[in-house]
Amino acid sequence: MKLSKFINHKFLLFLGTFSKLIEVVLELFLPIFMGLMIDEGIKKNNTQTVYLMLFLILLFATLGYLTTVFAHFLTAKVSQNYHHNLRLALYEKVLNMKYEDRKKYSTSSLLNRLNNDTLQTSNALAMTMRILSRAPFLMIGSIVALYITSPNVSYVSMIVLPLTFVFVLILVLMLLRFNQRLQKEMDRSSSLVKETLDGIQVIKSFHKEEPTYKNFKNQNQLIVNLQRMLGYISTLGSPVVSLVLNLALVFMIYISAIDINLGSMTQGQVLSMINYTTQLILSMLGILNLIILYAKAFTSNERIKEILNYENENTLVKTENLDDIETIEFKNVSFAYKGQKEFLKNINFKLTKGQSYGMIGLTGSGKSTILKMLVGFLKPTEGEILINNRPMSTYSLNDIRRLVGYVSQENYLFQGTVKDNLSMGFNYEDESIIQALYDSEYPMNQGQIQNEVKKMGLNFSGGQRQRLNIARALTKKPSILLLDDALSSLDNQTILNLKNNLLKHKDSWILMMSSSKLSHIDFVDEWIVISQSEIETVGKKDEVLKTSPLVQKLSITQHELEEVSHV
């Protein structure tokens, strides 16, 4: 994907570039006026010519200043609009990225791409309008003017410039290499900080502050070393180029002195030559700095395009409308994560509205994966999922998710209020929210739903966060309610009350729960037992207890644990 598509103001981009070109033309006339003022005015005591040249110098300098201000105004407008559009597109891509693709990138890496990388590319665009639209024209104009003024002198610049460009190319290749590595290490450093902050209680409880500090110190030192190397390479460019070009200027002045003695150059022409050479040096340094910036921006561009080139979730395309979910059926469904062996094999079951189902299995058996396929986060590698006897792919994911109430194991809460977290931007009535809180065993009144929720819900306990997540799913009055081990942080009395509340709505939805604890799903109509990547048994509670070796083993183990806890 070309990032240029995010430049909306292409006419302003052209106008800004054209303004810089006018500035170059005006600037190229100044040495000519200075030379004429000396040769035709001062040397010949022609006061009228001196005043005329002074007036033209002042006029052209003023016009050049005004065009520069205008061009920089356009540059700010174009580059900031580009930055705005690029960040929005990148954020939308992250928001709609497929579940498996999203797991390839750390949160820190995506944040760096959204902030640092987009800023680098917008800066590159701004400097392109300010320098690239000016420096090459100024450089070419200065070389042409030097040749017109004195062909012998211009030959020096024609020899020096190619050598300078070779030196710059070597610098760029070195910058690209180190900058790519620096970006990766910056991502790793950000991930390390986030991991430390998220796990600070564990770190302190195990007294691991010193090893954690040393780990970050080593990572930080690696970044410092890379930045130092990049700094050395970047700062090496300007002094070397400046030295070479100034030495060339000294040699050009020496040649000019010989031409003056021979009568082939005037003093005014020498002054013009010095001015043009100075402009040449400044334009070369500008191009060098721009190339160094491009070397950094190139890495950022590639990192941004890596995300933008991912295919979005197909959330809108559909061939059938979906107003309610009556049945869901897994037919010979198998699933494997990318690059791994088959995780689920030949899964077959059917869910019907008005019925409740409990999925039981050991940790890591694939219960959460099945629920994520029901939400559309993951797609089967084989087989198909049918909704109302039609393939799931015939409906848009937006329609499906509108009818699904999903409670994951993360129990995530957003910063805001309780109402904000339960409504998720939709205009639900307060009564619906309060009822959902009551059904989830976390009753609140109209004033309490405005209580503050801090980032990640840190001002709530684990059990409170879990009940708020259940209430969030209940608020939308779903056609299918999916609870992924959603009772793990609740006490027995709360679980019992919550089960009774869920049963009150039994006829209005499909209830599907997953757990590794038999007591959490003992009230459902059918049990689905997952063992060794396959369905071992599907049936009523009493049937499963008789026929499923896994459930029998879990029953004995958990019964023994309950007896120990009572003691």
N, C-alpha and C positions, 0 to 999 in steps of 0.2 A: 504494500500500500504506500502510495506517495503522500508524504506529509504536506506537500504543497496544496493539497485539496482543502486544507483547513485555513488557507489564506482567503478570507472573504473579500477583502478590499484590494483586489488586484489592480484596479485603476489607480488607487492611491499609491500602491507599490510602484507602478509605472511613473506616476506623477512625482513621487519622491526621488526616484532614480533620475528622472529628467531634470529635476531641480538641482541635484548634485552635479549633473553634467554641465548645466549652465554656470554653476559655481566654478567648476574647473576652467571653463572657457574664460570667464572673467578674471580668474587668477593668473592664467597664462599671459594675459595682456599686460599685467603689472610690470614684469621685468622689461618689456618692450618700451613702455612709457618711461621707466627709469633710465634706460639707455638713451632714448631720444632726448630726455631732459638734460642729460650730461653732454651728449655729442652735439645736439642742435641748439640747446639752450644755454647751459653754463659756459661751455667752451667758446661759443660764439657771442656771448653776452646778449642773447636774445631773451629779454625778460618776458615777452609775450608767450614764447614757447614754453618757458619754465612754468609760468602760471597755468597755461593750458594743460600741460602734463600733470601738474599738481592737482588740478581740478579733475582730470580724467582718473588719476590714481585714487583720489578720494571717492569719486562717483562709483568706480568699479569695485572698490573695497566695500563700500556701503551696500551696493547691490549684492555683492557676494555674501555679505553678512546676513542680509535679509533672506536670500535664497537658502542659506544654511539653516537659519531658524525655522523657516517654512518646511524644509526637508526633514529636520529633526522632529518637528511636530507630527508630520505624517508618519515618520518612522515609529514613534511611540504608539500612535493609533493602530498601525498595521500590526506591529509585533505583539502588542498586548492583546489585541483581538485574536491573533493567531494562538497565543498562549492560552487564552480563555477557551477557545474552540478545541484545542488539542487536549487540554486537561479534561474537558467534558467528555470528549470521545473516548479517552482512555478510561475514565471513571465508569462510563456506560459499559465499556467492554469488560472491565473487571466485574461489574455488577451482573452482567449477563453471561459471564464465562461458564463454560461447562464445569460441572463439579470436579471431574477428574483432571481437567486442565488447570483449574484453580489450585489444586493441591501440589502442582509442580513448583509453585512460587511461594516464597515466604511472604508474610505480611510486610516485613521491612523492605523487601525488594520491590514490591508493588508501590509502597509509599515513596520510595526513592525515585521510582520512575514517574509517579504522578507529580512529584514536587521538583526534585533536583534536575531530572533529565528534561522535563518539559521546559524548565527555566533555561537550561543550557541551549536548547534548540531555538527558543524565542530570542535569546541574546544573540545567537548566530544570525538570525534573520535581521535583527536590528542593526548589527554591525555590517551585514551585507549591504543594507541600504545606505549606511553612513560611510563605509570605507570602500567596499567593492565597487560601488557605483561611481566612486570618485578617484580612488588611487590608481587603477589601471589607466584611465583616461589621462590623468595628470602625469603619470609616468611616460606614456606614449607621447603625449603632447610635449613634455619636457625634452624627450629624446629628439623629436622632430625639430623643435625650436633650437636645440643645441646644434643639430646638423646644419640648419639654415644659418645659424650664427657663425659656426666654425666647424666644418667637416672633420678637421684633424682632431679637435677636442672630442667630438661625439664618438669617434672610434674607440676611445678609452672606455666610455660607458658601455658600448656594445660588446666589449671583451669582458668587462667586469660583471655585468648583469647575469649572463648565463652561468658563470661560476658561482655567483651568489644563490641563484635558484637551485643549483645542485646541492649546495650546503643546506638550504631550507628544506628540500625534499628529504634529506637524511634525518633532519630534526623531526619532521612530521612522522616518519615511520617509527622513530623511537618513541615519540609521544603517544601514538596509537597503541603501541604495545603496552606501555606502562599504564595508560589511562584505562584500558580494558580491565587490567588486573586490579587497579584501584577501585573501580566500580564494584567488582565482585567482593572485594574485601570490605568496602563500605556497607554493602548489603549484609555481610556476615556480622559486622560490628553492630549494626542496628538490630539484627536478630538476637544477638547476644545480650544487648541491653534490655530488649523486650522480654526475653526469657528470664533474665535476672529479676526484673520488676514483677513479672507474673508469679515467679516462684520464690519471692523474697522471704515468705514465712518458712518455707522448707529449708532454704539456705541458712536462715538464722537458727532454726530449731536443731539443725545438724552441725551448727558452728562451722559453716563452710565459707564464711566471709573472706578469709584470706586466700584460699584457692580460687574463689570466684574473681576476686580482685586481680590476682596474678594472671588469670586467664584473659581478662579484659585488658590488662596492662600489656601483655604480649601482643594481643590483636591490635591495640592502639599503636604500639611501637612499629608494627608492620605497616600500618597505614601511614604513620609519620615518615617512615623510610621511603615509601612509594611517593608520597607527596614531596618529600625533599628531592628525590630524583627527578620528578616532574618539574619541580621548581628550578633545579640546576639546568635542565634541558631548555626550559622556556626562557630563562634569563640569559642563557648562553647566546641565543639567537640575536637579539637586538644589539648588544655590544659588538659582536663579531661583524655583523652586517654594517653597522655604523662605522666601525674602524676601517673596513675595506673600502667603503664608499667615500669616506673622508680622505683616505690615502689617495684614492682615485682623483678626488677633487684637487688635492695638492699637486698631483701630477698634471692635471688639466690646467691649473693656474700656471704651472711652469711652461707648458706648451703655449699657453696664451701669451706669456711674457715674450717668448721667442717670436710669436706672430706679430706682437706690437712693435718689436724692434725691426721686424721686416716690413712693417706698414700694412700688413694684411688684416689687422684687427684694431679696433678703436677701444678706448677706455670704457665707453658706454657698453660696447659689446662684451667686454670682460665682466662688467657688472651684471649684465643680463645672463651671461654664462654661469656666474656664481649663483645667481638666484635660481636659474633653472636646475642647476645641479643640486642645490639645497632642496628644491621641490622634489627632485628625483629621489634624494635620500629619504625625505619624509614619506613619500609615497611607498617606497620599498619597505620602510619600517612598518608602515600601516598594513601593507599586504602581509608581511611576516607575522604581525600580531593577529591578523585575521586568520591566517593559515593555522596558527597555533590554536586559536579558538575553534576552528573547524575540526581540528584533530580531536579535540575534546567532545565537540558536538556530534561528531560522527559516531562515537561509541553510544552516546545518548540516543541518537536517532535509531540505531540498530536495536537498542533495548526497547524503545517505544514501539517500533514496528513489529517486534517479536510478539508483543501483546495484541496490537491492533490486527495482526494477521490471523489470530485465532478465530475460529468460527463460533458465533454466538449460539446460545441455546435457542432452538426453534420454538419460541414461546407463543407466536401469533398464528402461524400457518395452521389451517384446519380445513377439514372437509365436512365435518359434522358438528352440530351444536350440542352442547352438554349443559343441561339444566339441573340434572340430578344424577346421582350414582346409585343404581339399583343393585348391580352385581359387579364384582371384580374377579377375574380368573387368571391364574398363572398356568400356562400350558407349556410343559416341557422346557421351562426356563432354566438356563445355565448362565453363569456369570464368572468372569475373570477380570481382575484388575490388570491394567496394561503392564506387560512384561512379567506377569506372574502366572502360575499355574491356575487351573480352574478352581474357583472358590466355592461356587454353588453348582450342583449338578441335578438336572432333571427335576425341577421343583414344580409340583402340581397341587393346586388347591383352589377352592372357590369361596368367595365371600359374598354374603347376601344381606341386603338391607333388613334391619330388624333383628339381626343376630350379632352376637359378640364372640370374639375369637382371641385366644391367647397363644402366643408363640413362645415355646420354651426351648432352651438349649444352653449349652455351656458358653462361657465367655469366648468370643471370637468365632462362634459357630456360623455367623452370617445373618443373624436376626436383624440387625440395623441395616445391613445391605439390602435386605428384602423390603424394608420400610422405605428406604431411600429410592428404590425402584418404583414404589407405589407413588411417591411424590414426583418422580420424574428427574431426580438428581442423577440417577444412573440408568443405563439402558442395558437390557439383557444382551449377552453375546450370542445366545441361541434361544430359540423359542419365542413366545410372544405373551404379552399381557393384554387381556381383553377387558374393556369397560363397557358394561351394558351389551355384551356379546359382540362388540366391535373392537378392532385393534386400537390400542392406546394412541398410536401415532395419528389416528384420524381426528383426534381432538387437539386443540391448542393446549400447551402446558399452562397458560394463564387460566383457561377455563377449568382445567383439572385442579390446579392449586387453589382456585377460588372456592372449591367445594371440599377441600381437604383441610382438616385441622391436625397439624403435625407438631408433636412435642418431642424434641430431640434430647439427647443426654446432656447437652451443653448447658441448658437452662440460662440462655443469654438474655440479659436485659439491657435496654438502651438508656442513655442519659436523658432525663426528662421527668415526666410524672407517671404515676401508675396508669392513669387514663391513656396517656400517649402510648405506653407500652402495650396496652390491651387493644386499643383501637387501630394501631399501626397506620395512622393517617386516614382511616375511613371514618365516616360520620355515623358511628353507632350511638344510639341513645344511651344516656347514663344508666337507665334502668336495665338495659341489656348487659352492660358491663358489671353492674352491681350483682345481677343474677348469676353471671358467669363466675364471679368471685365467691358467691355463696355456694354454688355447686362444686367449686374447687376447694371448699373448706378453708377459705380465707376471706370471711365476710368483711365488707367495708361499707361505709355510708357515702353519701354524695360528696361530703367534704374530704373524706380520707382518700378518695381516688385521685385527688389533686396532690397527694403527698409526693415529695421529691424522690426520684430514683437516680442514684449516682451512677457513674460510669460502671458498666458491667454488673450493676445491682449490688455493689459492695456494701451498701447500708442495709442489706437484707441477709438473713441466714440462708443456708442451702435449702432447707425445707420450704422457706417462704418463696425463694426464687422458683423452686419447682412448682409450687401451687400457682404462682403468678403466670408461669408458662402454660400450665394446664388451662387457667382462666383465659389466657389469650386465645388458645385454640377453641375454647367453648364460646367465646364472644361472637365468632363469625358464624355460629350455628352450622357446622359442617355436615356434609352428607356422609363423610367417613372420618372417624377420629382415630389417629395413629399415636399411640403412646409408647415411646421407646425407653423402656426401663424408667418410666416417669414417676415411680413411687419409691425409689430407692432411698430418698432422704426423709421419708415421712414415718411417723410413729404408727403403731398398729391401730390405735383408735381412729386417727385421722384417715388411715387407709380404709378402714371399715366404713366410715361415714362417706368417704369419697366414692367407694364402690356403690353404695346405696344411691347416691346422687346420680351416678352415671347410668344406673339401671332405670331410673325414672324416664330417661330420654331414649331408651333402647329402641323403640319403634321408629324413631326419626333418623337413625343413622346406622352405619356399620361401625362397630367398635373393634379395633385390632390393637392388642397390647403385646409387648415383648418383655420378657423377664427371664432371669435364671432362677427366680424364687417361685416355687409352686404356690405359695400362699398369696402372691400378688395377682394370680390369674384364676384362683379357685372358683370364682363366681361366673365365669364366662360359659357360653354354650358349647364351644368346641375348642379343643387343644390341638395345636400343630407343633409336633416335636421335630426339631432339627438336630441331626446327629451326623457327624463326619461328612459335612457338606451336602447332605441329602435329607429329605423328609423321611423320618423313621415311621411316624404314625400320625394319623389325623382321626379324631373322634371325640366322643364325650369323655368327661373327666374319669368316670368309673372304668370305661373301656380302656383308656390310655394307661391308667394305673395298673391294669392287668396285663397289657400287651407290650408296653414299652420298657425295655431294660434300662434306658437312660432315666426315665421318669422314676422308675422303682429305686434306682440308685440315689437319685436326688431326694426322693421322699425319705429314704432311710437316713441319709446324711443330714438333711435339714431338720428332721424330727429329733435326731440326737442332739443337734446344736440347740434346738429350742429347749430340750430337757436340761441341758447344761446351763442355759441362760436362766431358767427358772430356779435352778439350784443356787 
